[in-house]
């Protein structure tokens, strides 16, 4: 049986918010944390996307899907994951919503419409990949995705700690230059 810590230190620096304090997850919060952890560690959200890999639109879509997944998790585990804690401690609900609204939403709100506008101008004889690679702002979006990846990797690490499991992100090899 996994021995999870009783108290988890929270130190997260989001683009618009910094969280610092503690979290004593209950059993429902640990189960919810595990589900969200699995989602984060198996998406481009925390796995580096090299310059020659993937499509930016697919990366944004993957990040957007975290909203639906997180909502499902919050509904499934109910109020137990958002109960107020003593001494202002964090709870899973607060941490999950902060991740979405301050870690993911700023990236999507900025870049999704800009990329969508560029994609709408793709000539019929050009592939999605070639058109995206020709986008003058592609490198900027990749940088923004990488910045968000670091934020979400910190969340994944926090969730792994709360679940008492090693961080599975170490299973991913470092990207080749």
N, C-alpha and C positions, 0 to 999 in steps of 0.2 A: 504494500500500500504506500502511496506517495505521501511523504511528510511535508506538508506545506507550512510555511511560516505563519505564525499568528498575526504578525504585524508586518506590513510592507511599507517601505519608505517610498514616497512619491516625489519625484523630481523630474518634471517635464517642462521643457521650454518650447512653447508653440509660437507661431508667428505673432499672434495677438494676445497671448495669455501665458503666464507662467504659473505652474502648479507646484507647490512644495508643501509637504506635510506627510501624513500617514494614512494608512488604509488597513483596517482589520476586516478582511473579507469573510462573509459567512459562507455556508456551503453552496447556496444558490449563486452567490457572486462568483465563487470559484468555478462552478460549472459554466456559468455565462462567460467568464474570463477565458476558459479553455476553448469554448466555441469561437469566440472572437479571435483568440490567438491563432487557432487553426486557419481562420479566414485570412488573417494578416500575413502569416508566414508562407502561405501558398499562392500569393498574388504578387504581381509586379509592384505592389505597394511597398514591399520591403526587400524585394530581390532586385539588385541592380539591373538596369536596362542599358546595355551597351549601345553606343552610337549606331552600330550597324544592325541592331536587332529591333524587331517588332515595329508596330505602328503606334504613333503617339495617341491617336484616337482610341485605340484599343486599351492603352494604359489609362487614359482618362475614364473610359467606360468601366474598367475594372475598379478604379477608385470610387466611381459613382455607385457601383453596386454595393459598396460597403454600407451605404445608407440603408438600403433595404435589408441587408443581412443583419445589421445592428438593430434595426427596428424589430425584426423578427425575434432576435435574442432577448431584447428588452420585454417584448410582449410575452414570450414563452416563460420567462422567469418572474415576471410581474413585479409588484411593489417591493418584494424582498430584496431586490438588487438596487433599490433606490432609497431605502429607509435612511432617515437621518441618523448620523452617528454622533456619539458624544465627542465633546471637545473639538468640533469642527472637522472631524476626520472625513476623508473622501469615501464615496461609495462607488460601486461599479457603474451605476446609472449616470452619475455625474461625470465620471471619467470617460465613459463611452460617448456621451453627448458632446463633451468638450473636444474629444478627438475628432468627431465629425465636423462640428461647427467652427473650430479654431485650427484644426490640423489639415482637414481635407477641403472643406467648403471654399476657403479663400483661393486655393489653386484652381478648383473647378469653376468658380465664378469668374475668375480672370481669364483663364485659358480656353475653356470649352467654347464660348461664343466666338472667340478670335480664330480658333482652329476650324470651327464649323464654317465660318465665313470663307476661309481659304479653301476648304474642301468643296464648297459650293461652286468654286471657279475652276474645278478640274475639267480639263478638256476630255472628251469622250475617248480619245485615242491614247490617253496617258493612264498608267496604272496608279492605284491609290498610293502605293509605296513610292513611286517615282515623283508623284505630285507632292507628297508630304516631304520628301527629301529636298525638293526644290524650294520649300517654304523658307523665306528669310528668317523667320522667328523660331525655327525648329530647335536650334541650339539653346535658345533662351528657355523654351518649354522643357527641354531635357534637363537643364539646370534646375528649374523649378520642381520638376518631378523628383530629382535627386534630393533636393532640400526637403521635400515632403516625405520622401523615403526615410530620411534620417529621423524625422519626427515620429513616423509610424514604427520604425524599428525600436525607438525608445519605448513606445507603447507596448510593442510585442514583448520586449524585455521585461517590462513591468508585469504584464499578464503572465508570462512564464514564471516569474518569481512568485506571484500570488498563487499559482497552481502547484508550485513546488517541483517544477520540471526544469531540466536544463534548456537553455535557449537553443532551439533547433536551427536558428539562423546560421550557426556555425557549420551546419551541414552543407552550406552553399560554398562552392569554391570562389575565391576572389576573381573578379572579372579580369580577363586578359586585357592588356593595354591596347 
